[in-house]
Structure formats: C-alpha cells, structure tokens
Amino acid sequence: MDRLDELAIFVRIMDEGSLVGAAGRLGRSPPAVTRALAALEDRVGQRLVDRTTRRLAATEAGRVLYDKARALVADYDAATAAAAGTPVQGLLRLTAPLQFGRRHLAPIVGRFLDAHAGVEIELVLNDRNVDLIEEGIDVALRIGSLADSSLLARPVGQVRRLWVASPAYLARRGTPRTPADLAGHEALLGTSRGNREWAFAGGRRGAPARLAGRLRVDDVETRLRAAREGRGIAQLLSYQAADDLAAGRLVRLLPDWERPPQPVHLLTKGRAHRAPRIDAFLDFAAKRLKALPVLSGAVPG
C-alpha cells in the first residue's frame, strides 16, 4: 500500500473515531482499514491508537503523527486539486458557539453545501473553546479577544456585552441608571465564576454586595427566557438579545457603562496546512458574516 495512502487512512480513522466509520467514509472494507493501521503502526514502531469498546483514542505518538499527517494529506489534496482543476471537495470540520452557530452560522453552512456538492461538513456547536489541533477542526468562529498563537484570524465583526430586562420587570422594580442602582435587583447569572461577575466601563468589576441572584443557569436560551418572563436582569452578548430587543420584549440597560465591543474572528491553521475547501469556506463565510447586522456592533432598539 502507498505510504501516503496509509497516512490518509489514519487521518480518516482519527477524524471518524472508529475503524468502521473510516471504512464507510473511504468506501473500503473494515478489514482493509484495520490492516492499513496495523501496517502504519509497524512502520513507526509504536501503537498509534488505543482501542476502547466505544471509540478509538490517539496515543501520544498518534496525536503527534495525526497533526503532521493531516497537514501532509491536506497539502497533497491541495496540490493535486490545483493541478487537476478539480472542484472544492472533502470533509470540513467547523466549530462555533452554540447559539450563534444555530442562528447564524448554520444557514451559511447550508448555502455553502448547496454551492459545493463534493463537500461534507461536520459542525460542532459548543460554548467552550475547542482546540483546533487536538480535535481536528478546520475553522472556528470565536467571540472575544484572542490569545497569541500560530492560528490565522480573519475578523468578521464585533458584538457588545450588555444588560437587559423585560418592560414588566422594570415597571415593577424600577430602571437602574448606574451600577450602584443594581443593589436590590434580581440578577440572572451564569454558573461559572466568570459569568457571575459583571464588568463595567472604566475597569470597575463586580456588582454591589447586595445584588441578588436567585437563578443561576449556564444556558443562554434559558437566561433569555427568564429575562423575558420578568425574572431579573441578564448580562448577554448583543447578538443573543438582538431579536428580543428589536421586538421590545427586552430593554437595554446601562449603555453608558458598557465596555468596548468584542471582536469576532474566523480562526484556522496556517496556509500551508489548508486544503482548498478551507479557503473556499473562509471566503464564503467571511463575506456573509460581515453582512450580518448582529455583527455590526450596533444594538437594536
């Protein structure tokens, strides 16, 4: 078997997490895929995967080889596609925050699939920052400041962090004009410590000691629902509250105390590691994301 073919099979095994899944994607029999993995392990002299009853997991040696092999296979695909003039094709793995992905990225993904019949997409929606290298992600949408890394970032917009409450709640409890006015109000907080502290313009962090927070929930949609129901004041990103603000179901509070907008980027690995489908998606998605009103930095209402 060709050595590059062995690496391509290994990459697909890691992407799928199973021998059977890799075989199905590659159009080969499971025994053929198993033999290719065994031959590669013999060649490198180390076990590359640990087999469990439910899923395969890369060993330390396997993780190192996977990262290098994935880049090598992508470069090979890119070179042959460019030489042959073939259309954009292959598997593309994306990740984005849960709510943003559902509302705004998923429709863009659908249109990209319509435009490129040879592409497959796995969309991982998760509010944690997924590691692109460790988890084999091609493109990530990230909200907020970025840590220094070797990843390439393409800016696509910005959002604001703001405070909202329902008209009924404000009619009952009054409208706060400064952070000090939050004392005695009901706050809808997150469950992590970072989501239970509010930061205001001017570098002042935290809320008054008497700020109440009887409901703490880690799900944005549930916090939004509680805010609509008049259960308290919620701190949210502008895109999360945009529809409710535009419809008047929620009211923006303390605008003079908001911190500067947070950037939104598409992240990917260096150009040398990118297949044509990745560049095609970056160009396609960036254009459409920049056109979204929720990424303009403006707040409805």
N, C-alpha and C positions, 0 to 999 in steps of 0.2 A: 504494500500500500504506500502511496505517496506520502512523504513526511508532512507536507503542508496539509494534506487531507486528514491525517491523524490529528493535527492541531485544530483544524476546523471542527472535527467531530468532538474533540474535548471541549472546545468553547461552547458548542451547542449543548453538550451534556450539562455544563455548569449553568448555562442560561435557563435550561428547562428544569434542572434539579432532579432529573431521573433519566435512566437509560432508555426506558420505553418512550418517554416524551421526546427525547432527542431522536430516537429512531423514527418516530412518526413525523417529526418536522423534516427530517432529512430524506424520508422515503426509503429507508433501509430497514433491514430486519434487526430486532434487538440483539440477536447473537453477533451480527456483524459489528454493531456498535460496541458491544462488550469486548470483542476481540481487538478492535482498534484501541480501546482504552488500555487493555492489557499490554498491547504492543508498545504503546507510548510509555507506560509505567516501566516496562522492561528496558526501554531505551534510556530513560533518565535515571533508572536505578532507585526509584523511590515511589512509594504509594502516593497518588495524587488526590484520591478521594476516599473518604470514609463512608461506608455504606450503612445506612440505618434501614429500619423496616418501612419508613415513610418517605425518606428523601436522602439524596446524596449531599455531602458537605465536603468542601475542599479542605485538604490538609494545608499546612503552612506552605509546603513545596507547591501544592496545587494552586494556591492563591497567587503565588509569585508567577508561576507559569501561565496561569489564566490571564493575568493582566498583560503580560508580554505577548501571549499568543493571540489574544483578542485584537490587540493593536496590529499585529502582523497580518492576521487574516483580513482585517478591515483595510489595511494598506493594499493588500493583494486584490481584494474586491474592487477597490477604488481604481487601481491601475488597469485592471482588465476591463472594467466598465468604461473607463475613459478611452481605452484603445479600441474597444468594440462599438462604442457609441450606444451602449445598452441603456434602457430606461432605469430610473431610480427604483430599487427593489431591495428586499430583505427585511429583517426584523429590526424594529426601532423601539427602544425602551425609554419611556418618559416618566417623570415624576413631577408632582405639583401639590401644593396644599389642598386639603380635601375640598373645602367649599369653593375655592377659586377654580379648582380643576373641574368640579361638577358643572359650575355655572358658565365658565368662560373658556377653559382650555378644551374640554371635551367636544364642543361644537367645531372648533378649529381642527381638532384631530379628525373628526368625521369628514370635513371638507378635504383634508389632505389625503385621506384614504380614497375619496372619490376621484381625486386627481391622479393618484398613483396606484394602479391596480396591482402592481407587484410588491407593494409594501405591506408588512404586518406590523401592528403596534401593540405594545403592552403599556398600559397607562396605570402607574402606581400612584394612587392618591393617598397622601399621608401627611399629617401636620408635623412630623419630625423631619429633620434634615437628613435625607437619605445620602449615604456615602456613594458617590458615583463610581468610584473604583471598586470598592468592596462588593457592591451589589449590581455591578454591570449595567449602570444606567448611562444612556447616551446623552440625554438632555434633561436638565432640571430647571423648573421655574422657582425662583427664590425671591422672597419678600424681605427686605431689610438690608442692613449693611453686610458686606461680605468680608470674610476673613481672607487674609493673604493666602494664595495657593497658586498652583500651576494651572488651574482651570481658567478657561477663557469666558469672559462675561459680556453679554450683549444687553445693554439697557433697553427696556421696552416701556417704561412708565414709572409712575410713583403713586403711592397711596398715603393716606393720613390715618393716624390713630386718634380717635375722638370718643366723646362721651355722648350717650343718647338715653332718652327716656320717653315714655308714651305721654301724650297730652293728658290722659286721665290721671296718671301718676303725678304729673306736675301740678295739675289742678288741685289735687288732694294734699300734696306735700310741699308745694312751692318750688320755684325755679332757682337753683344755685347760680350765683354770679361770679363767685371766686372759689378756689379750692377750700377755703375755710368754711364756706357755706355748706359743704358736703357733710359736715358734722350733723349727725342725727338722721341722715338719709339712708335708705336701704341700697346697698351696692350689690350688684350681681357679679360675682368674682369667679376667676378660674380656680383650678385645684392646685396648680403648681405655685410655688412661692413667687416666681416672677410675674405670674398673672394675678397675684393678689396685692401687688404694689403698683400704684399709679404714679407715673412721672409727668411733671408739668413743665411748661416752658420756663427757662431760666435756671434749669438744673435742679429744681426742688423736687425731691422724690418722696413718694409715700402719700398717705391720706391722713386726715385728723384721727387721733386716737379713738374718738367716739364714733367713727364710721362703722356702721353696722353692715354685716354681710352674711345673712342667714342662709342664702342659697349660693353654693359654690359648685360649678359644673365645668367639665373640661370640653364640652361640645358647644361649638359656636351657635349652631342652629337652635339648641335648647336655650342658650342665653338670649338669643334674639326673641324667641317665643315668650320667654319670661318678661323681657322688656316690653313687648307688645301688650302683654296682659297686665301691665302696670305694676309689676312686682319690684321694680327698682331701676337704678341707673346702671348701665352697662358700658364698659370700655371695649370698643370694637375697631377694626380697620374699616376705612371708608367704603371699600368695595363690599364688605359684609353687610353694611347697613344701608347701602345705596337705594335699593328698591323701597324699603320702608320709609326712608327719609323723603324720597320723591313722592310717595303716596300719602305722606302726612301721618303715617302710623307711628313714627318716631320723630323726636325733635332733637336737633343738635344742641349740645350744651357746652359752655366754657370755651368758645372758639379762640378767645384771646390767650388761652392757657395751653393750647395745643403745641406740641413740639414740631419741628420741621418735618416735611414729608419723608417717607421711607422709599428708597429706590426698589424697583422690581427688575430682575435680570433673568435672562436665559443663560444657563451655565452648561458648558460642555468641555470636553478634553481638547488638547492641542490639535492643530490642523493635521499633524502627521498621523493622528490616531482616528481620523474621521472618515467614514465612508460617505459616498455621495448622498445617500439618503439623509444623513445627518445635516449636511449643509443645506440640502433642499428643504428640510423641515424648518431649520433655523430661519431661512429667508422667508418662507411661507408664514410661519407663526409670528415672527417679529413684526411683519407688516400689519397683520391683523390685530395683534395685541396693542400696538401703538395707537390703533384707531379706536380702541375701547374707551368710552367715556369714564369708566371706573378707574382707568389707569392714568387719567389726565392730571390727577392731583386735586381736581375740583370736587366739591361736596354738594350733592343735590339738596334742594330745599332751602 
